[in-house]
Amino acid sequence: MKTKASRRNFLRTAGIAGLSAAAPPLPARIETTPWGIKLGVASYSLRKFDRAKAIAMIKELGTPWISIKDYHLGFDSTPQQRAEWRHEFEAAGLRIMSGGNITIDKGDDASIRRAFEYAKDAGMPMMVCAPTHSNLRAIERFVKEYDIRIAIHNHGPEDQNFPTPQSVLEALRGFDPRCGLCLDAGHTARTGADVVQSVAQAGTRLLDMHVKDLRNMSDKESQCDVGDGDMPFPALFKQLKKMNYQGCVNLEYEINADNPMPGMQRSMSYMRGVLAGLAAA
């Protein structure tokens, strides 16, 4: 309860109280990097919708930054199809910042190359991925060959390979700097790790982020609209600013799959409001 109360006080002080309760109408022009932070969308949030509809919905959210899930740019596709689908995103003014999560659980070169060819054709400068400990060095060779970064996604207590950001960081000791972490805030919290501290520990290895909110920080089923839970977004954004983080903070909205837009709009409005308050402080 203390966390929620302090958050309401923060919003009131910043002059943006009410954002956690209801999203205001979108302004005519939305700042795409409020306080220098790229607020993007993981297209997994729109998994029930086809590519054209997902593109329209992301544009409605007022951000150009996107991390594409294969629901919207199929992994089992031809190079020509990938080029055509990539053009649809780019023609709409969207910036493909990453793609995934992509499972890379085999160690043979052919399997790994297939993932990198997909990323190259799709215009992804970075793959959010789920490798294993045993194939990391092989994957690093392809990072160097293709100059495509990898961001290992931590998946919480259920993940046998990389449950926490710390497990990713430990595995990447001595690796090429293009090998890093996609920190999932919700999964991190569920392991009992401090999300803000984990961001600080990651440093330059933090290449991407998936964010969501939880009413109970240990309960996966308690996900809610951003601003309605206990995730410490003001402190999180302050830490990212302190680090001069250059990656994206991608909303991964995993609830209300059939009608996600109201909750996604509220979530984006809340985060923009927090950032506006921090910029004005």
C-alpha beads as a LAMMPS data file, in Angstrom:
LAMMPS data file: protein, C-alpha beads

281 atoms
280 bonds

1 atom types
1 bond types

-500.0 500.0 xlo xhi
-500.0 500.0 ylo yhi
-500.0 500.0 zlo zhi

Masses

1 110.0

Atoms # bond

1 1 1 0.000 0.000 0.000
2 1 1 2.885 2.327 0.684
3 1 1 4.093 2.007 -2.914
4 1 1 0.714 2.944 -4.349
5 1 1 0.306 5.889 -2.001
6 1 1 3.728 7.279 -2.827
7 1 1 2.975 6.920 -6.527
8 1 1 -0.252 8.920 -6.189
9 1 1 1.689 11.600 -4.308
10 1 1 4.265 11.688 -7.095
11 1 1 1.600 12.198 -9.746
12 1 1 -0.164 14.862 -7.703
13 1 1 3.076 16.760 -7.154
14 1 1 3.889 16.582 -10.851
15 1 1 0.460 17.888 -11.757
16 1 1 -0.615 14.710 -13.542
17 1 1 -2.852 13.051 -10.965
18 1 1 -5.517 10.808 -12.431
19 1 1 -3.470 9.208 -15.164
20 1 1 -3.497 5.895 -13.337
21 1 1 -7.305 5.996 -13.183
22 1 1 -8.241 7.061 -16.695
23 1 1 -6.346 7.930 -19.845
24 1 1 -6.889 11.470 -21.129
25 1 1 -7.530 12.086 -24.823
26 1 1 -4.403 11.785 -26.916
27 1 1 -2.933 15.177 -27.836
28 1 1 -2.648 16.242 -31.444
29 1 1 1.096 15.651 -31.349
30 1 1 2.636 13.100 -29.030
31 1 1 6.245 13.351 -27.941
32 1 1 7.837 10.128 -29.179
33 1 1 10.788 10.315 -26.771
34 1 1 9.431 11.887 -23.568
35 1 1 12.331 12.819 -21.270
36 1 1 14.573 11.103 -23.821
37 1 1 12.911 7.696 -23.336
38 1 1 11.685 5.710 -26.342
39 1 1 8.283 4.312 -25.338
40 1 1 7.556 1.526 -27.808
41 1 1 5.219 -1.419 -28.280
42 1 1 5.927 -5.135 -28.366
43 1 1 3.580 -6.360 -31.071
44 1 1 2.859 -9.480 -29.016
45 1 1 0.377 -7.185 -27.285
46 1 1 -1.690 -7.278 -30.495
47 1 1 -1.367 -10.985 -31.208
48 1 1 -5.087 -11.421 -31.931
49 1 1 -4.945 -8.956 -34.833
50 1 1 -3.493 -9.224 -38.321
51 1 1 -0.561 -7.142 -39.468
52 1 1 -2.566 -4.320 -41.065
53 1 1 -4.764 -3.885 -38.008
54 1 1 -1.787 -4.098 -35.639
55 1 1 -0.001 -1.370 -37.596
56 1 1 -3.064 0.875 -37.403
57 1 1 -3.378 0.268 -33.655
58 1 1 0.276 1.071 -32.985
59 1 1 -0.051 4.301 -34.952
60 1 1 -3.089 5.159 -32.835
61 1 1 -0.931 4.728 -29.731
62 1 1 1.312 7.483 -31.046
63 1 1 4.672 5.743 -31.062
64 1 1 6.938 4.818 -33.977
65 1 1 8.993 2.301 -31.998
66 1 1 8.098 -1.364 -32.433
67 1 1 9.395 -4.794 -31.488
68 1 1 7.783 -7.276 -33.868
69 1 1 6.510 -10.688 -32.848
70 1 1 6.207 -13.322 -35.574
71 1 1 2.413 -13.090 -35.447
72 1 1 2.923 -10.019 -37.618
73 1 1 6.017 -10.990 -39.595
74 1 1 6.084 -14.757 -39.853
75 1 1 9.245 -16.670 -39.047
76 1 1 8.356 -19.450 -41.487
77 1 1 8.342 -17.166 -44.513
78 1 1 10.384 -16.427 -47.605
79 1 1 12.865 -13.559 -47.905
80 1 1 10.503 -11.914 -50.405
81 1 1 7.559 -12.092 -48.005
82 1 1 9.658 -10.657 -45.198
83 1 1 10.744 -7.764 -47.381
84 1 1 7.134 -7.009 -48.331
85 1 1 5.872 -7.182 -44.756
86 1 1 8.779 -5.110 -43.492
87 1 1 7.865 -2.442 -46.047
88 1 1 4.320 -2.303 -44.657
89 1 1 5.657 -1.325 -41.238
90 1 1 8.159 1.152 -42.619
91 1 1 5.655 2.734 -45.018
92 1 1 3.417 3.398 -42.009
93 1 1 6.219 5.344 -40.329
94 1 1 7.074 2.657 -37.790
95 1 1 10.655 1.954 -36.759
96 1 1 11.535 -1.713 -36.355
97 1 1 13.824 -1.695 -33.338
98 1 1 13.844 -5.416 -32.594
99 1 1 11.958 -8.636 -33.091
100 1 1 10.999 -11.518 -30.888
101 1 1 10.935 -13.246 -28.622
102 1 1 12.701 -15.780 -30.880
103 1 1 13.563 -19.172 -29.440
104 1 1 17.054 -20.372 -30.401
105 1 1 17.338 -23.647 -28.540
106 1 1 19.548 -25.605 -30.924
107 1 1 23.300 -25.380 -31.295
108 1 1 23.844 -26.275 -34.940
109 1 1 24.909 -23.503 -37.291
110 1 1 22.001 -24.032 -39.691
111 1 1 19.380 -23.402 -36.998
112 1 1 21.148 -20.329 -35.686
113 1 1 21.740 -18.915 -39.160
114 1 1 18.052 -19.333 -39.962
115 1 1 17.177 -16.997 -37.074
116 1 1 19.728 -14.413 -38.158
117 1 1 18.592 -14.544 -41.787
118 1 1 15.035 -13.936 -40.612
119 1 1 16.134 -10.921 -38.572
120 1 1 18.191 -9.522 -41.449
121 1 1 15.370 -9.858 -43.987
122 1 1 12.875 -8.340 -41.535
123 1 1 15.065 -5.312 -40.900
124 1 1 15.629 -6.133 -37.233
125 1 1 18.848 -4.637 -35.862
126 1 1 18.355 -6.745 -32.757
127 1 1 16.784 -10.084 -31.846
128 1 1 15.072 -10.519 -28.519
129 1 1 15.770 -14.178 -27.986
130 1 1 15.679 -17.226 -25.761
131 1 1 18.889 -19.224 -26.233
132 1 1 20.414 -21.863 -23.984
133 1 1 23.642 -21.747 -22.030
134 1 1 25.178 -24.334 -24.333
135 1 1 24.701 -22.448 -27.605
136 1 1 25.602 -18.911 -26.524
137 1 1 29.126 -18.965 -27.913
138 1 1 27.865 -20.256 -31.250
139 1 1 25.260 -17.478 -31.355
140 1 1 27.956 -14.901 -30.580
141 1 1 29.775 -15.903 -33.790
142 1 1 26.670 -15.003 -35.792
143 1 1 26.249 -11.724 -33.914
144 1 1 29.697 -10.781 -35.201
145 1 1 29.036 -12.068 -38.726
146 1 1 25.660 -10.338 -39.206
147 1 1 26.216 -7.345 -36.899
148 1 1 22.792 -8.005 -35.403
149 1 1 22.547 -7.655 -31.643
150 1 1 20.890 -10.192 -29.381
151 1 1 18.968 -9.317 -26.226
152 1 1 18.348 -12.367 -24.039
153 1 1 14.891 -12.236 -22.510
154 1 1 14.516 -13.335 -18.889
155 1 1 11.272 -15.256 -18.403
156 1 1 10.840 -15.493 -14.646
157 1 1 10.724 -18.427 -12.236
158 1 1 9.513 -20.886 -14.875
159 1 1 12.534 -20.269 -17.143
160 1 1 15.080 -23.070 -16.797
161 1 1 17.798 -21.100 -18.584
162 1 1 17.466 -17.406 -17.783
163 1 1 14.906 -16.629 -15.067
164 1 1 16.464 -13.344 -13.918
165 1 1 18.426 -10.480 -15.444
166 1 1 21.306 -11.495 -13.210
167 1 1 21.405 -14.959 -14.772
168 1 1 21.708 -13.349 -18.212
169 1 1 24.455 -10.979 -17.082
170 1 1 26.450 -13.798 -15.511
171 1 1 26.238 -15.901 -18.680
172 1 1 27.388 -12.994 -20.858
173 1 1 30.596 -12.214 -18.978
174 1 1 33.338 -11.697 -21.559
175 1 1 30.962 -11.718 -24.542
176 1 1 30.820 -9.252 -27.420
177 1 1 29.056 -6.030 -26.283
178 1 1 26.379 -6.625 -28.927
179 1 1 25.160 -9.503 -26.745
180 1 1 22.934 -8.191 -23.999
181 1 1 19.728 -8.313 -22.015
182 1 1 16.067 -7.672 -22.709
183 1 1 14.825 -7.088 -19.177
184 1 1 11.211 -8.059 -18.666
185 1 1 10.044 -6.013 -15.701
186 1 1 7.149 -8.284 -14.770
187 1 1 9.119 -11.519 -14.935
188 1 1 11.976 -9.890 -13.024
189 1 1 9.674 -8.804 -10.208
190 1 1 8.175 -12.288 -9.923
191 1 1 11.583 -13.775 -9.129
192 1 1 11.917 -11.436 -6.159
193 1 1 14.655 -9.374 -7.818
194 1 1 14.488 -5.599 -7.481
195 1 1 13.597 -4.249 -10.940
196 1 1 15.325 -0.875 -10.579
197 1 1 18.439 -2.427 -9.091
198 1 1 18.485 -5.016 -11.870
199 1 1 18.431 -2.251 -14.477
200 1 1 21.360 -0.561 -12.754
201 1 1 23.301 -3.818 -12.584
202 1 1 22.779 -4.445 -16.291
203 1 1 24.453 -1.199 -17.333
204 1 1 25.515 -1.250 -20.964
205 1 1 24.300 -4.848 -21.345
206 1 1 20.720 -3.550 -21.141
207 1 1 19.708 -3.420 -24.796
208 1 1 15.911 -3.670 -24.615
209 1 1 13.029 -3.752 -22.136
210 1 1 9.533 -5.220 -21.904
211 1 1 7.358 -3.487 -19.316
212 1 1 4.026 -4.299 -17.706
213 1 1 2.439 -3.782 -14.310
214 1 1 1.387 -6.201 -11.562
215 1 1 -0.945 -5.692 -8.627
216 1 1 0.957 -8.431 -6.811
217 1 1 4.627 -8.401 -7.753
218 1 1 4.948 -12.159 -7.283
219 1 1 1.764 -13.164 -9.149
220 1 1 1.810 -13.538 -12.927
221 1 1 -1.990 -13.499 -13.039
222 1 1 -2.210 -10.076 -11.379
223 1 1 -1.118 -8.145 -14.481
224 1 1 -3.023 -4.899 -14.914
225 1 1 -2.917 -1.642 -16.845
226 1 1 0.322 0.233 -16.228
227 1 1 -0.205 2.597 -13.316
228 1 1 -2.725 0.381 -11.527
229 1 1 -0.146 -1.909 -9.953
230 1 1 3.018 -1.806 -7.853
231 1 1 5.721 -1.522 -10.532
232 1 1 7.935 1.462 -9.548
233 1 1 7.858 3.315 -12.860
234 1 1 9.098 6.717 -11.601
235 1 1 12.171 5.123 -10.029
236 1 1 12.643 2.902 -13.074
237 1 1 12.605 5.852 -15.474
238 1 1 14.980 7.825 -13.235
239 1 1 17.474 4.956 -13.341
240 1 1 17.224 4.664 -17.126
241 1 1 17.818 8.402 -17.467
242 1 1 20.806 8.214 -15.128
243 1 1 22.283 5.478 -17.326
244 1 1 21.554 7.378 -20.548
245 1 1 19.700 4.294 -21.762
246 1 1 19.319 4.366 -25.544
247 1 1 17.097 1.338 -26.080
248 1 1 13.320 1.085 -26.035
249 1 1 10.904 0.656 -23.168
250 1 1 8.353 -1.549 -24.909
251 1 1 4.874 -2.008 -23.516
252 1 1 4.114 -5.730 -23.547
253 1 1 0.420 -5.848 -22.725
254 1 1 -0.509 -9.463 -22.132
255 1 1 -4.062 -9.080 -20.809
256 1 1 -7.411 -8.308 -22.486
257 1 1 -6.129 -9.805 -25.722
258 1 1 -9.436 -9.421 -27.586
259 1 1 -9.734 -5.714 -26.762
260 1 1 -6.332 -4.415 -25.652
261 1 1 -6.474 -0.829 -26.904
262 1 1 -8.213 0.860 -23.957
263 1 1 -5.711 -0.644 -21.528
264 1 1 -2.751 0.026 -23.803
265 1 1 -3.797 3.653 -24.203
266 1 1 -4.122 4.042 -20.431
267 1 1 -0.735 2.385 -19.951
268 1 1 1.022 4.600 -22.482
269 1 1 -0.676 7.709 -21.085
270 1 1 0.423 6.843 -17.578
271 1 1 4.047 6.330 -18.623
272 1 1 4.047 9.551 -20.652
273 1 1 2.586 11.357 -17.662
274 1 1 5.263 10.070 -15.314
275 1 1 7.966 11.095 -17.776
276 1 1 6.411 14.537 -18.230
277 1 1 6.370 14.984 -14.461
278 1 1 10.000 13.940 -14.178
279 1 1 10.998 16.298 -16.995
280 1 1 9.231 19.178 -15.262
281 1 1 10.641 18.472 -11.802

Bonds

1 1 1 2
2 1 2 3
3 1 3 4
4 1 4 5
5 1 5 6
6 1 6 7
7 1 7 8
8 1 8 9
9 1 9 10
10 1 10 11
11 1 11 12
12 1 12 13
13 1 13 14
14 1 14 15
15 1 15 16
16 1 16 17
17 1 17 18
18 1 18 19
19 1 19 20
20 1 20 21
21 1 21 22
22 1 22 23
23 1 23 24
24 1 24 25
25 1 25 26
26 1 26 27
27 1 27 28
28 1 28 29
29 1 29 30
30 1 30 31
31 1 31 32
32 1 32 33
33 1 33 34
34 1 34 35
35 1 35 36
36 1 36 37
37 1 37 38
38 1 38 39
39 1 39 40
40 1 40 41
41 1 41 42
42 1 42 43
43 1 43 44
44 1 44 45
45 1 45 46
46 1 46 47
47 1 47 48
48 1 48 49
49 1 49 50
50 1 50 51
51 1 51 52
52 1 52 53
53 1 53 54
54 1 54 55
55 1 55 56
56 1 56 57
57 1 57 58
58 1 58 59
59 1 59 60
60 1 60 61
61 1 61 62
62 1 62 63
63 1 63 64
64 1 64 65
65 1 65 66
66 1 66 67
67 1 67 68
68 1 68 69
69 1 69 70
70 1 70 71
71 1 71 72
72 1 72 73
73 1 73 74
74 1 74 75
75 1 75 76
76 1 76 77
77 1 77 78
78 1 78 79
79 1 79 80
80 1 80 81
81 1 81 82
82 1 82 83
83 1 83 84
84 1 84 85
85 1 85 86
86 1 86 87
87 1 87 88
88 1 88 89
89 1 89 90
90 1 90 91
91 1 91 92
92 1 92 93
93 1 93 94
94 1 94 95
95 1 95 96
96 1 96 97
97 1 97 98
98 1 98 99
99 1 99 100
100 1 100 101
101 1 101 102
102 1 102 103
103 1 103 104
104 1 104 105
105 1 105 106
106 1 106 107
107 1 107 108
108 1 108 109
109 1 109 110
110 1 110 111
111 1 111 112
112 1 112 113
113 1 113 114
114 1 114 115
115 1 115 116
116 1 116 117
117 1 117 118
118 1 118 119
119 1 119 120
120 1 120 121
121 1 121 122
122 1 122 123
123 1 123 124
124 1 124 125
125 1 125 126
126 1 126 127
127 1 127 128
128 1 128 129
129 1 129 130
130 1 130 131
131 1 131 132
132 1 132 133
133 1 133 134
134 1 134 135
135 1 135 136
136 1 136 137
137 1 137 138
138 1 138 139
139 1 139 140
140 1 140 141
141 1 141 142
142 1 142 143
143 1 143 144
144 1 144 145
145 1 145 146
146 1 146 147
147 1 147 148
148 1 148 149
149 1 149 150
150 1 150 151
151 1 151 152
152 1 152 153
153 1 153 154
154 1 154 155
155 1 155 156
156 1 156 157
157 1 157 158
158 1 158 159
159 1 159 160
160 1 160 161
161 1 161 162
162 1 162 163
163 1 163 164
164 1 164 165
165 1 165 166
166 1 166 167
167 1 167 168
168 1 168 169
169 1 169 170
170 1 170 171
171 1 171 172
172 1 172 173
173 1 173 174
174 1 174 175
175 1 175 176
176 1 176 177
177 1 177 178
178 1 178 179
179 1 179 180
180 1 180 181
181 1 181 182
182 1 182 183
183 1 183 184
184 1 184 185
185 1 185 186
186 1 186 187
187 1 187 188
188 1 188 189
189 1 189 190
190 1 190 191
191 1 191 192
192 1 192 193
193 1 193 194
194 1 194 195
195 1 195 196
196 1 196 197
197 1 197 198
198 1 198 199
199 1 199 200
200 1 200 201
201 1 201 202
202 1 202 203
203 1 203 204
204 1 204 205
205 1 205 206
206 1 206 207
207 1 207 208
208 1 208 209
209 1 209 210
210 1 210 211
211 1 211 212
212 1 212 213
213 1 213 214
214 1 214 215
215 1 215 216
216 1 216 217
217 1 217 218
218 1 218 219
219 1 219 220
220 1 220 221
221 1 221 222
222 1 222 223
223 1 223 224
224 1 224 225
225 1 225 226
226 1 226 227
227 1 227 228
228 1 228 229
229 1 229 230
230 1 230 231
231 1 231 232
232 1 232 233
233 1 233 234
234 1 234 235
235 1 235 236
236 1 236 237
237 1 237 238
238 1 238 239
239 1 239 240
240 1 240 241
241 1 241 242
242 1 242 243
243 1 243 244
244 1 244 245
245 1 245 246
246 1 246 247
247 1 247 248
248 1 248 249
249 1 249 250
250 1 250 251
251 1 251 252
252 1 252 253
253 1 253 254
254 1 254 255
255 1 255 256
256 1 256 257
257 1 257 258
258 1 258 259
259 1 259 260
260 1 260 261
261 1 261 262
262 1 262 263
263 1 263 264
264 1 264 265
265 1 265 266
266 1 266 267
267 1 267 268
268 1 268 269
269 1 269 270
270 1 270 271
271 1 271 272
272 1 272 273
273 1 273 274
274 1 274 275
275 1 275 276
276 1 276 277
277 1 277 278
278 1 278 279
279 1 279 280
280 1 280 281
